[in-house]
Amino acid sequence: MRSLIVEDDQSGMILLRKVLAGFGDVDDVPDGPEAVEAFERAWREGKPYDAIFLDIMMPNMSGHQVLKAVREKEREMRLPRIKEVKVIMTTALDDAESVSQAFHEGRASAYLVKPILRHNIIEEMRKLGLI
């Protein structure tokens, strides 16, 4: 499994990296524009990500904006939905509006509210067929 962590908080990134490293290759970026670039680069190199762990509240570009950009790129590539990257939103936002936006507008695969625990990450990866 190949994962991308998009997290501006160092401690959150370290936690995710520790959990995900046991399941394959992990890259991380601190903000949205770098996330979109990493996503595009992975496809150009023929090694697309299986999962993106995406924080919502970040400088420069929100997680919702990143998710929208990723889904637009996938549409441009004419990827069937079954081949889309699994996007797990990781956030402190637990309000209905944010959850609804992630799932309905962005087609997020999962939504984890911080503080995120190791077993929650693994459970979501299993539900999504990543492990």
N, C-alpha and C positions, 0 to 999 in steps of 0.2 A: 504494500500500500504506500502511496506517495501523498503526503499531506503538506498543506501550506497553512501556517498560523499567521493571522493578521491581528496584531495586538500591540497597542502603544504602551501598555503597562508591563514593565519588565518582569514583575513577579508572576503575572498571569501567563506571560509567554513561557517562562521557565517551567511552570507547572504543566502546561500543555505539552511542551517539548519532552519533558520527562516521561509522561504517559505515552505519547505517540511514538517516541523513539523505539520502543519495543515492538512496534508493528511495521516498521519500514522507514523510508527516507522522509525527513522532515525539513522544510525550509521555513523561515520566518521573516516577516517584514513588519515595520512599525506603523505603516499608514496605508490609506486607500489607494493613492496613485501607484505606489510600489506594488500593491497587491494585484492591481489590474495588469501591470507590466509583467509581473511574475507569472500570472495566469497565461498571458499571451505568449511569453517566452517558452513556457513549458510545452505549449501546443506546437510552436515552431520547431522545437527540438525533438518532437515526437515522444515526449514523456509527460503527458498531461497529469494533473493532480486528480487523485481519487476523491479527496476531501479538502475542503477549506474550512478552517475554524476561524470565524469572522466576528470580531468585536464590532459593536454598533457605534459606540461613542468614541470617535477618533478625530484628531485634527486633520484638516485639509479635505477630507472626504469621508462621509459617514459610511458605516457598514451597509446601510440600506442602498446608498449610491453605488458602492462597490458591487453589491449583489445584482443591482439593475444592470451595471456595465458588463458583468460576467455573463448574465443571461442574454444580453444583446449580442455579445460576441458569439455565444453558442448558437443563437438564431442565425447569425451571419454565416456560420460554418454549416448550417443546416443539420445540426446534431439532433437526433431524436431525443425526446425527453429522457428515455431510459439511459442514454449515454451522458447526460449532463452530470457535472461535478456535484457531489453531495456537499451542501453548504450548511454547516452547523453554526448558527448564530450564538455567540457567547457574550452575554451582556448583564449589566446591573439593572437594565430596564425590564420591569415585570408588569408593565401596563398593557391593557388590552389593545390599545392603538398600535403600539410597537410590535406586538406579537402578530396582530392582524396584517400589518404592513409587510412583515417578514414573510409570512406564509402566503398571503393572497396576492400581493403585488410582486414580491420577489421570488416566490416559489422556493423558499428556504426548505431544507430537508429536515432540520431540527432546530430547537431553540433551547439553550441552556442558560439558566439564570445564575449569576455569580453570587456567592462563592461557588465555584464549580469543584466538585469532588471527583476523584479518579474513577470511582465506580459508575458515576453518572456518564462520564465520557465513554467508558467502555460499553455501557448499556446502550447508549445511542448508536455507537458504531456497529454493534451487533444488530440492532433494529434495522439499520440501513444496509446491512449486508456487507459492510466494509471489512469485518473480521469474522 
